[in-house]
Amino acid sequence: MERLTKSFSVFDCDAHINDPQPVWDYVPEGQKELVRQTYWRNDNEAWLNGDTPVMGGGNGHFAPSYNPICIAGPQMNKKIMRKLLSMAPLTEEQRAYVHHDGALDPKARIKEMDLMGIDQVLVIPTMVIMFLPFARNLEGVDVFCQAYNNFLKDWCAEVPKRLYGAALLPVQDPLRTAHEIKRASDLGHPVGLIRPIDAQAKYPNQVGSAMMAGGGEYDAVFRAFEDTGMVLGMHTFPAPSFPHPLGPDYLASPGELFTRAGTDSQTFSFVHEMQVWLTQVLLSGFLDRYPRLKMAVFESNAIWLPAMLDSCDRVFKLYARERGTSFSQRLPSEAFYEQCVISFESDETGVFRQWEQFENVGIWASDAYHHDGADSWSAMRNMTKVGVPQEVQEKLLGGNARRWYGIEPEMFVTEEPPPIERPDWFPQGAELEEWADMIAHPRENAEKLRELGVERVNPAAVTAGRGGGAEQRGASY
């Protein structure tokens, strides 16, 4: 395969850091026990509210297989990862080899970014996004967020102009959140994170008369985003898979409806959390109330956006009389294109075919190091294959994100590296391709698969790298 070159700076708008344990070193000594009773983890376990075990993302949780939160680094792909999953148990040496240290260490991150064609990156935490909204102690959440944001400042400062951070916010308390937005902005973080769920019976935007009259509880939060210029980053995750603090009959995420229907919520939760949030934002007049707010939609893919905007525009016009004068006077699509951007990943060919819809609002995300992560070279190949103009590729792969975040471009990588030399046990070459083709057609190859001892795929295991709570067990396809 011909190696690519590039003449522009690539900005990765949504990659991940695996909640490094040194964060806890930033918690003041007198408040460590408070934080331990709020959210805490080590390499083998994690605890929410001091009494609920959850998956913290440590390597020990996934033994004897690989850690899917740290797997998709340079020149990895889904074929390799599926084969590795079928090889479990992996030896300690094999697990260490496929663990990408850039998920934890800033210097290692830069080496891996160079291989992946990434010049600059915004790093976002992982399992803490899933669980922290369910923490009950408001002070404990606030202390933890401050510790994380302080840690993140120092982590990014290890390699300035290349590493940028998205701040954690104590969303259970709007006043504390507004304060932390201002503090984190002063630290230099360009984005503040909120997950669009109803974790504490406090959805982050109360639609209706209360919001229209006074902005609701979160008015101070959105005013703080406007005043600081920090981008509101809405980042979705799988639906909760642990006892809900408000009881078994309470729904925090639309994804939980899929769980109750007996299907895999992780497949749907990302998209449906965002669609519910974005629909009511666009139809409620929210963005007219906060006209200086800049919002980024993360981790939800993007192919669905044009159809959704068309549908919202149609409803907006159809129910104009019922809407009243206090609601938005802009079409939902106009509000989105003026105040929002949306992330997409390297294999979203449908987005590339509709590049005119995304030219000024699409921002590329590697999603490294989670199992579906990919490098910028694959994105360039997929864009070129369907005819995305070069100047548009430059916007989608960095220009739009930097404009939104207010970051100057810096270029450090111009050439795609040659193939990495791998150990003999590593899945590669013709043998990998033959195996991948076989499992891609399970019905035709059922007998061969049984002979190999390969079971049907466990979706929860494969998607655990995007935050699922299920453990990986056994060989799967």
WOPE-V687610 format. One record per residue. N is the residue number from 1. RES is the residue in one letter. SS is DSSP state (~ for helix, > for strand, _ for the rest). OMEGA is omega in degrees with one decimal (none if undefined). NEAR is the number of other ideal C-beta (glycine too) atoms within 8 Angstrom. Layout:
n = [N:N]
res = [RES:RES]
ss = [SS:SS]
omega = [OMEGA:OMEGA]
near = [NEAR:NEAR]
This chain:
n = [1:2:3:4:5:6:7:8:9:10:11:12:13:14:15:16:17:18:19:20:21:22:23:24:25:26:27:28:29:30:31:32:33:34:35:36:37:38:39:40:41:42:43:44:45:46:47:48:49:50:51:52:53:54:55:56:57:58:59:60:61:62:63:64:65:66:67:68:69:70:71:72:73:74:75:76:77:78:79:80:81:82:83:84:85:86:87:88:89:90:91:92:93:94:95:96:97:98:99:100:101:102:103:104:105:106:107:108:109:110:111:112:113:114:115:116:117:118:119:120:121:122:123:124:125:126:127:128:129:130:131:132:133:134:135:136:137:138:139:140:141:142:143:144:145:146:147:148:149:150:151:152:153:154:155:156:157:158:159:160:161:162:163:164:165:166:167:168:169:170:171:172:173:174:175:176:177:178:179:180:181:182:183:184:185:186:187:188:189:190:191:192:193:194:195:196:197:198:199:200:201:202:203:204:205:206:207:208:209:210:211:212:213:214:215:216:217:218:219:220:221:222:223:224:225:226:227:228:229:230:231:232:233:234:235:236:237:238:239:240:241:242:243:244:245:246:247:248:249:250:251:252:253:254:255:256:257:258:259:260:261:262:263:264:265:266:267:268:269:270:271:272:273:274:275:276:277:278:279:280:281:282:283:284:285:286:287:288:289:290:291:292:293:294:295:296:297:298:299:300:301:302:303:304:305:306:307:308:309:310:311:312:313:314:315:316:317:318:319:320:321:322:323:324:325:326:327:328:329:330:331:332:333:334:335:336:337:338:339:340:341:342:343:344:345:346:347:348:349:350:351:352:353:354:355:356:357:358:359:360:361:362:363:364:365:366:367:368:369:370:371:372:373:374:375:376:377:378:379:380:381:382:383:384:385:386:387:388:389:390:391:392:393:394:395:396:397:398:399:400:401:402:403:404:405:406:407:408:409:410:411:412:413:414:415:416:417:418:419:420:421:422:423:424:425:426:427:428:429:430:431:432:433:434:435:436:437:438:439:440:441:442:443:444:445:446:447:448:449:450:451:452:453:454:455:456:457:458:459:460:461:462:463:464:465:466:467:468:469:470:471:472:473:474:475:476:477]
res = [M:E:R:L:T:K:S:F:S:V:F:D:C:D:A:H:I:N:D:P:Q:P:V:W:D:Y:V:P:E:G:Q:K:E:L:V:R:Q:T:Y:W:R:N:D:N:E:A:W:L:N:G:D:T:P:V:M:G:G:G:N:G:H:F:A:P:S:Y:N:P:I:C:I:A:G:P:Q:M:N:K:K:I:M:R:K:L:L:S:M:A:P:L:T:E:E:Q:R:A:Y:V:H:H:D:G:A:L:D:P:K:A:R:I:K:E:M:D:L:M:G:I:D:Q:V:L:V:I:P:T:M:V:I:M:F:L:P:F:A:R:N:L:E:G:V:D:V:F:C:Q:A:Y:N:N:F:L:K:D:W:C:A:E:V:P:K:R:L:Y:G:A:A:L:L:P:V:Q:D:P:L:R:T:A:H:E:I:K:R:A:S:D:L:G:H:P:V:G:L:I:R:P:I:D:A:Q:A:K:Y:P:N:Q:V:G:S:A:M:M:A:G:G:G:E:Y:D:A:V:F:R:A:F:E:D:T:G:M:V:L:G:M:H:T:F:P:A:P:S:F:P:H:P:L:G:P:D:Y:L:A:S:P:G:E:L:F:T:R:A:G:T:D:S:Q:T:F:S:F:V:H:E:M:Q:V:W:L:T:Q:V:L:L:S:G:F:L:D:R:Y:P:R:L:K:M:A:V:F:E:S:N:A:I:W:L:P:A:M:L:D:S:C:D:R:V:F:K:L:Y:A:R:E:R:G:T:S:F:S:Q:R:L:P:S:E:A:F:Y:E:Q:C:V:I:S:F:E:S:D:E:T:G:V:F:R:Q:W:E:Q:F:E:N:V:G:I:W:A:S:D:A:Y:H:H:D:G:A:D:S:W:S:A:M:R:N:M:T:K:V:G:V:P:Q:E:V:Q:E:K:L:L:G:G:N:A:R:R:W:Y:G:I:E:P:E:M:F:V:T:E:E:P:P:P:I:E:R:P:D:W:F:P:Q:G:A:E:L:E:E:W:A:D:M:I:A:H:P:R:E:N:A:E:K:L:R:E:L:G:V:E:R:V:N:P:A:A:V:T:A:G:R:G:G:G:A:E:Q:R:G:A:S:Y]
ss = [_:_:_:_:>:_:_:_:_:_:>:>:>:>:>:>:_:_:_:_:~:~:~:~:~:~:_:_:~:~:~:~:~:~:~:~:_:_:>:>:>:_:_:_:_:>:>:>:_:_:_:>:>:>:_:_:_:_:~:~:~:~:_:_:_:_:_:_:_:_:_:_:_:_:_:_:_:~:~:~:~:~:~:~:~:~:_:_:_:_:_:~:~:~:~:~:~:~:_:_:~:~:~:_:_:~:~:~:~:~:~:~:~:~:~:~:_:_:_:>:>:>:>:>:_:_:~:~:~:~:~:~:~:~:_:_:_:~:~:~:~:~:~:~:~:~:~:~:~:~:~:~:~:~:~:~:~:_:_:_:_:_:>:>:>:>:>:_:_:_:_:_:_:~:~:~:~:~:~:~:~:~:~:~:~:~:~:_:_:_:>:>:>:>:_:_:_:_:_:_:_:_:_:_:_:_:_:_:~:~:~:~:~:~:_:_:_:_:~:~:~:~:~:~:~:~:~:~:_:_:>:>:>:>:>:_:_:_:_:_:_:_:_:_:_:_:_:_:_:_:_:_:_:_:~:~:~:~:~:~:_:_:_:_:~:~:~:~:~:~:~:~:~:~:~:~:~:~:~:~:~:~:~:~:_:~:~:~:~:_:_:_:_:_:>:>:>:>:_:_:_:_:_:_:~:~:~:~:~:~:~:~:~:~:~:~:~:~:_:~:~:~:~:_:_:_:_:_:_:_:_:~:~:~:~:~:~:~:~:>:>:>:>:>:_:_:_:_:~:~:~:~:~:_:~:~:~:~:_:_:_:>:>:>:_:_:_:_:_:_:_:_:_:_:_:~:~:~:~:~:~:~:~:~:~:_:_:_:_:~:~:~:~:~:~:~:~:~:~:~:~:~:~:~:~:_:_:_:_:_:_:_:_:_:>:_:_:_:_:_:_:_:_:_:_:_:_:_:~:~:~:~:~:~:~:~:~:~:~:~:_:_:_:_:_:~:~:~:~:~:~:~:_:_:_:_:_:_:~:~:~:~:~:~:~:~:_:_:_:_:_:_:_:_:_:_:_]
omega = [-179.1:-179.9:-176.5:168.4:177.0:-177.2:-179.2:-177.5:177.5:176.4:178.3:-170.0:-177.4:170.3:-168.7:170.7:-173.0:172.6:-173.3:-179.5:176.0:174.6:-176.1:176.0:-179.1:176.2:178.5:-173.7:-177.4:-178.6:-178.5:-179.3:175.5:-179.7:177.1:178.9:178.0:173.5:-176.5:175.6:164.9:-174.8:-174.6:-175.4:175.8:-177.3:175.0:179.3:176.9:-174.7:-177.1:177.4:179.1:179.6:-176.8:177.9:178.5:-178.4:-176.8:-177.7:-171.1:-179.8:11.1:177.1:179.9:175.1:-175.3:177.5:-175.9:-167.8:-166.7:178.4:-175.9:174.3:168.9:175.1:-174.4:177.5:179.9:-175.5:177.8:178.0:177.5:179.3:179.7:-177.1:-177.3:7.3:173.2:174.8:177.9:178.4:179.1:179.0:178.8:-177.7:-176.9:175.2:-178.1:-174.4:176.5:174.6:-178.2:-169.9:-175.7:-179.2:175.6:179.8:-176.7:178.9:-179.3:174.3:178.8:179.5:-176.1:178.3:-177.0:-178.7:-178.1:-174.7:168.0:-178.8:-175.7:179.8:-172.1:-171.1:-179.8:176.8:-178.2:-168.4:-173.6:178.1:-178.9:177.3:-172.2:-174.2:-175.0:179.4:179.3:177.4:-179.1:179.7:180.0:-179.7:177.8:179.2:179.9:-177.1:174.4:175.9:-176.2:177.2:-179.2:-180.0:-180.0:-179.0:176.8:178.3:-176.7:-179.6:176.3:-177.0:178.0:-173.4:172.0:-172.5:169.7:-178.0:-180.0:-165.8:177.9:-177.0:-176.2:-179.0:175.3:179.1:179.4:178.8:-177.6:174.5:-179.5:-179.6:-179.4:176.5:176.8:176.5:178.6:179.8:-175.1:-174.6:171.1:-170.1:170.2:175.4:-174.0:177.5:-177.0:-169.8:-174.9:-173.6:177.6:176.5:-172.3:171.5:179.0:-179.1:176.2:-171.9:-179.1:-179.2:-178.0:-176.9:-175.2:177.1:-179.6:-177.5:-173.0:-179.7:-179.8:179.2:-176.6:174.3:179.4:175.0:179.2:-174.1:-177.5:-173.3:176.9:179.9:173.7:-179.3:177.4:-174.7:-178.1:-179.4:176.5:177.4:-178.5:178.6:-179.1:-178.7:-177.8:-178.7:-178.1:174.9:-173.8:-178.1:-176.5:176.6:176.8:-174.7:173.3:179.6:179.9:176.4:178.3:176.7:-178.1:176.6:176.1:178.2:-173.9:-177.3:-176.3:179.1:-172.1:-167.6:-178.0:-175.1:-173.0:171.9:-175.8:-179.6:178.3:178.7:-172.1:179.6:-178.2:175.2:-175.1:-177.0:-174.2:-173.4:-178.3:-175.9:172.9:178.6:179.8:-171.9:178.8:-179.6:173.7:-175.1:175.6:178.6:-175.1:163.0:-176.4:-171.0:-173.8:-173.7:-176.7:-169.7:-177.3:179.7:179.7:178.9:176.6:-179.7:179.0:177.8:-179.5:179.4:178.9:180.0:-174.5:-176.6:-177.3:-177.2:-179.0:-172.3:-179.3:-173.0:-176.6:-178.1:-174.1:174.3:176.3:170.0:177.8:179.3:178.0:179.4:-179.5:-175.4:179.5:-171.1:-174.4:167.0:-177.6:-179.0:174.9:-178.1:-167.1:-175.3:-178.6:-177.6:179.1:175.7:-176.6:178.2:178.1:-171.6:-180.0:177.7:-172.5:-171.0:-175.4:-177.5:180.0:177.7:-173.9:177.5:174.8:-171.8:174.5:7.6:-177.8:-165.5:-179.6:179.5:-179.6:-178.1:-178.5:-179.3:179.0:176.5:178.9:-179.8:-178.6:177.2:-178.2:-177.8:-178.0:170.5:175.4:-178.9:-177.0:-178.1:177.2:175.6:-179.4:175.6:-175.5:-175.4:176.9:-174.0:-177.9:-178.6:-179.0:176.8:-177.2:-176.7:-178.4:-176.7:178.6:-178.8:173.0:-178.5:-178.7:-175.3:179.0:-174.8:174.8:-177.1:175.1:179.6:177.4:175.1:-174.7:174.0:-174.4:-176.5:-173.6:179.8:-176.3:171.4:-174.8:-179.8:178.0:-178.1:179.0:179.4:-178.6:178.6:-179.5:-177.8:175.5:-179.7:-171.5:-179.0:-179.0:-174.7:-174.4:-178.1:178.5:-178.9:177.7:178.8:179.3:-179.5:-178.9:-180.0:173.1:-176.1:171.5:-174.4:-178.8:179.6:-177.1:-177.0:-178.8:179.6:175.9:171.2:-178.4:-177.7:-176.3:176.9:175.5:178.2:170.5:178.2:-177.4:172.5:none]
near = [2:3:8:10:7:11:4:10:10:14:18:15:12:14:15:14:12:12:12:9:8:7:11:10:6:9:12:6:5:4:10:10:6:11:15:9:10:16:15:10:12:9:6:6:10:15:13:14:13:7:5:8:7:12:10:11:12:12:10:8:12:11:8:6:11:13:13:13:14:14:18:14:14:10:8:10:7:7:10:12:14:13:12:14:14:10:9:12:6:12:6:6:6:10:15:7:8:11:12:14:8:14:13:9:7:10:8:11:14:12:9:13:14:11:12:13:13:15:13:17:13:16:15:14:13:14:15:11:15:12:12:12:12:13:14:7:10:10:7:14:16:12:14:16:14:10:13:14:16:10:13:13:12:8:13:14:8:8:11:6:6:11:15:12:13:15:18:13:13:13:13:11:10:11:7:12:15:12:9:16:16:11:10:13:13:6:11:7:15:11:14:16:13:12:14:11:9:9:11:9:5:9:7:9:12:9:7:7:5:8:14:10:5:6:9:9:6:12:10:11:15:13:11:14:15:10:7:9:7:14:12:13:13:14:13:13:12:15:13:10:9:9:5:10:9:7:6:5:3:8:7:13:13:11:15:13:9:14:11:6:6:4:8:9:15:15:9:11:17:15:11:12:17:13:12:10:12:12:10:11:11:14:12:13:10:13:17:11:10:11:7:5:11:11:13:16:12:13:11:13:9:13:8:9:11:8:7:11:12:9:8:13:11:8:9:13:8:6:8:7:4:5:7:5:3:5:11:13:4:9:8:13:10:8:14:14:8:8:9:13:13:13:16:14:13:11:7:11:9:7:12:11:7:9:14:5:7:14:10:7:11:16:16:18:13:16:14:17:15:14:13:10:13:13:14:15:10:10:13:13:9:12:12:9:7:9:5:10:7:5:6:10:12:10:12:17:13:16:12:13:14:14:7:11:11:7:10:5:12:9:8:6:11:6:8:7:8:4:4:8:3:6:5:4:4:8:10:7:5:5:8:12:9:8:10:11:8:10:12:6:8:10:5:5:10:8:6:8:12:8:6:6:6:10:9:6:8:12:9:11:14:13:13:17:14:14:12:13:10:9:8:11:6:6:10:13:11]
